[in-house]
Amino acid sequence: MKTATRAARPFVLVALTALVALPGCKKGPALEEMKKIEDACQSKDKEKALDIALKAAESNSSFKKAFDSTFDSVPDKKSANVCGGMNLVELKTQIENGPSI
């Protein structure tokens, strides 16, 4: 019976590690979308940057939380200025670190 218990320990450790890692699992894709937005902004294509941001907010909960927090004072998110210097920095910071305290 001890061998069955020992065999289960690695499984439990892997399962617990996965549960701890789950909350941040969408950060990588959110940062990938952020890179696309930065590239569009650098190319002076604000419409493309906003389109990428809106689609990312629909498909990625981490990005959505950061986007909504960054543009909380903008009633119509379709008019958000994602290429604004401070907005771009704030959005990226929100994705990387979560909301500021």
C-alpha positions as CSV (number, residue, x, y, z in Angstrom):
1,M,0.0,0.0,0.0
2,K,2.9,2.4,0.6
3,T,4.0,2.1,-3.1
4,A,0.6,3.4,-4.2
5,T,0.9,6.4,-1.9
6,R,4.4,7.1,-3.1
7,A,3.3,6.9,-6.8
8,A,0.5,9.4,-6.2
9,R,2.8,12.0,-4.6
10,P,4.3,13.3,-7.9
11,F,0.8,13.5,-9.4
12,V,-0.4,15.6,-6.5
13,L,2.6,17.8,-6.8
14,V,2.0,18.4,-10.5
15,A,-1.7,19.0,-10.0
16,L,-1.0,21.6,-7.2
17,T,1.6,23.3,-9.4
18,A,-0.9,23.5,-12.2
19,L,-3.5,25.1,-10.0
20,V,-1.1,27.7,-8.8
21,A,-0.1,28.5,-12.3
22,L,-3.6,28.8,-13.8
23,P,-4.4,32.3,-12.8
24,G,-1.6,33.8,-14.8
25,C,-1.9,31.5,-17.8
26,K,-3.4,34.1,-20.1
27,K,-0.6,36.7,-19.4
28,G,1.6,35.4,-22.2
29,P,-1.0,35.7,-24.9
30,A,-2.0,39.1,-23.6
31,L,1.6,40.3,-23.9
32,E,1.7,38.9,-27.4
33,E,-1.3,41.0,-28.3
34,M,0.3,44.0,-26.5
35,K,3.3,43.6,-28.8
36,K,1.0,43.7,-31.9
37,I,-0.6,46.9,-30.5
38,E,2.8,48.5,-29.9
39,D,3.8,47.6,-33.5
40,A,0.7,49.1,-34.9
41,C,1.1,52.3,-32.8
42,Q,4.7,52.6,-34.0
43,S,3.5,52.4,-37.5
44,K,1.0,55.2,-36.7
45,D,-2.0,52.9,-37.4
46,K,-4.2,53.8,-34.4
47,E,-7.3,52.1,-35.9
48,K,-5.4,48.8,-36.3
49,A,-4.1,49.1,-32.7
50,L,-7.6,49.7,-31.3
51,D,-9.0,46.8,-33.4
52,I,-6.3,44.4,-32.0
53,A,-7.0,45.7,-28.5
54,L,-10.8,45.2,-28.7
55,K,-10.4,41.7,-30.2
56,A,-7.9,40.8,-27.5
57,A,-10.3,42.1,-24.8
58,E,-13.0,39.8,-26.1
59,S,-10.8,36.7,-26.2
60,N,-8.4,37.1,-23.2
61,S,-9.6,37.7,-19.7
62,S,-6.2,39.0,-18.5
63,F,-6.1,41.5,-21.4
64,K,-9.7,42.5,-20.8
65,K,-9.1,43.3,-17.1
66,A,-6.1,45.4,-18.0
67,F,-7.9,47.1,-20.9
68,D,-11.0,47.9,-18.8
69,S,-8.9,49.2,-15.9
70,T,-6.7,51.4,-18.1
71,F,-9.7,52.9,-19.9
72,D,-12.2,52.9,-17.1
73,S,-13.0,56.6,-17.7
74,V,-13.8,56.0,-21.4
75,P,-17.5,55.1,-21.7
76,D,-17.3,53.8,-25.3
77,K,-14.2,51.5,-25.4
78,K,-14.3,51.7,-29.3
79,S,-13.0,55.3,-29.0
80,A,-10.2,54.5,-26.6
81,N,-6.8,55.9,-27.6
82,V,-4.6,52.9,-27.1
83,C,-1.7,54.6,-28.8
84,G,-1.6,57.4,-26.3
85,G,1.8,57.4,-24.6
86,M,0.6,57.0,-21.0
87,N,-2.3,54.7,-22.0
88,L,0.1,52.3,-23.8
89,V,2.4,52.2,-20.8
90,E,-0.4,51.8,-18.4
91,L,-2.0,48.9,-20.4
92,K,1.3,47.0,-20.6
93,T,2.0,47.6,-16.9
94,Q,-1.5,46.3,-16.0
95,I,-1.0,43.2,-18.1
96,E,2.5,42.5,-16.6
97,N,1.8,43.4,-13.0
98,G,-2.0,43.5,-12.5
99,P,-3.8,46.6,-11.2
100,S,-1.9,49.2,-9.2
101,I,-2.6,49.5,-5.5
